[in-house]
């Protein structure tokens, strides 16, 4: 009798855990759907000024994917390279500081260049010398490396494996107080010579929470069925 009672207690605990995991995934689903909707609204909203994005950021608001217009002059001698793939090709996203009216630098992700064209001397046509107007999306800086599996940035080779804004700036002699504290991804407006290829921002955020929830709920249901069959067979 005690063994049967203990068995039932274990089944009840396992069932509760499975239901809890399913419910947690449903909560994550609602959160992810809200996030995706917010991103879609920001992407389709009229562009704001850089000052407005800074105001939102300073107030603790989410600036990710907010459309923004900014103008200034690129300092191509200080471009940084982020290892990336684009349409199946290996290469780099080119992050170039844009000097804005107040003298600060804003790092702009100008887009993708193939692996063999990392050296800016191979794509001089895309080196815009005059003041430019950039339309793009604000992207927040990362506080730390996103995963221990991500390699460390290789400053000697100017290859970044994660978007460390502070190190990008310091590696080209830009003091932190002279750098806008977020990035901007440029849109797909063509650059002279075709490079870099802009508009590389990724929006494909995984949303498999419903599938996970159904899996946990399904396991809970299977546990009930199997337990019921087991108990039926134990009856004299």
Residue pairs with C-beta under 8 A, 6 or more apart in sequence:
4 234
11 223
11 227
14 223
15 220
15 223
15 224
18 216
18 217
18 219
18 220
18 223
19 216
19 217
19 220
21 216
22 213
22 214
22 215
22 216
22 217
22 220
23 213
25 209
25 210
25 212
25 213
25 216
26 209
26 210
26 213
28 209
29 207
29 209
29 210
29 213
32 205
32 207
32 209
33 207
35 205
36 205
36 207
38 62
39 64
39 65
39 203
39 205
42 64
42 65
42 66
42 67
43 65
43 67
43 137
43 203
45 66
45 67
46 67
47 67
47 68
47 69
47 135
48 66
48 67
48 68
48 69
49 68
49 69
49 70
50 68
50 69
50 70
50 100
50 106
50 180
52 68
53 63
53 66
53 68
53 138
53 182
54 180
54 181
56 62
56 63
56 66
57 63
57 140
57 181
57 182
62 140
63 138
63 139
63 140
63 182
64 138
64 139
64 140
65 137
65 138
65 139
65 201
65 203
66 137
66 138
67 135
67 136
67 137
67 138
68 135
68 136
68 137
68 138
68 184
69 133
69 134
69 135
70 98
70 100
70 106
70 108
70 133
70 134
70 136
70 184
71 100
71 101
71 131
71 132
71 133
71 134
72 98
72 99
72 100
72 101
72 106
72 131
72 132
72 134
73 98
73 99
73 129
73 130
73 131
73 132
74 96
74 97
74 98
74 99
74 108
74 110
74 127
74 128
74 132
75 96
75 97
75 98
75 99
75 105
76 96
76 120
76 127
76 128
78 96
78 97
78 172
78 173
78 174
79 94
79 95
79 96
79 97
79 110
79 120
80 94
80 95
80 96
80 107
80 158
80 160
80 168
80 171
80 172
81 92
81 93
81 94
81 95
81 118
81 158
81 159
81 160
82 92
82 93
82 95
82 109
82 160
82 161
82 163
83 92
83 159
83 160
83 161
84 91
84 92
84 93
84 112
84 200
85 91
86 112
86 197
86 200
89 112
89 114
89 115
90 114
90 115
91 112
91 113
91 114
91 115
91 117
91 118
92 112
92 113
92 115
92 118
92 159
93 109
93 110
93 111
93 112
93 196
93 200
94 109
94 110
94 111
94 112
94 113
94 196
95 107
95 108
95 109
95 110
95 160
95 163
95 168
95 183
96 107
96 108
96 110
97 105
97 106
97 107
97 108
97 169
97 172
97 174
97 179
98 105
98 106
98 107
98 108
98 132
98 134
98 184
99 105
100 106
100 180
103 178
104 178
104 179
104 180
105 169
105 174
105 178
105 179
105 180
106 179
106 180
106 183
106 184
107 165
107 168
107 169
107 179
107 180
107 183
107 184
108 134
108 136
108 183
108 184
108 185
108 186
109 136
109 139
109 183
109 184
109 185
109 186
109 200
109 201
110 126
110 186
110 191
110 196
110 198
111 186
111 188
111 191
111 195
111 196
111 197
111 198
111 199
111 200
112 196
112 197
112 200
113 123
113 195
113 196
113 197
116 122
117 123
117 195
120 127
123 193
123 195
123 196
124 193
125 191
125 192
125 193
125 194
125 195
126 191
126 192
126 193
126 194
126 195
126 196
128 191
128 192
134 184
134 186
134 187
135 186
135 187
135 189
136 184
136 185
136 186
136 187
137 184
137 185
137 187
137 201
138 182
138 183
138 184
139 163
139 182
139 183
139 184
139 185
139 201
140 182
140 183
141 163
141 165
141 166
141 181
141 182
141 183
142 162
142 163
142 164
142 165
145 152
145 162
145 164
146 162
150 161
150 162
151 161
152 161
153 159
153 160
153 161
153 162
153 164
153 167
154 160
154 161
155 167
155 171
158 171
160 167
160 168
163 183
165 179
165 181
165 182
165 183
166 176
169 175
169 176
169 178
169 179
170 176
185 200
185 201
186 198
186 199
187 198
187 199
188 197
188 198
188 199
189 198
189 199
190 198
191 197
191 198
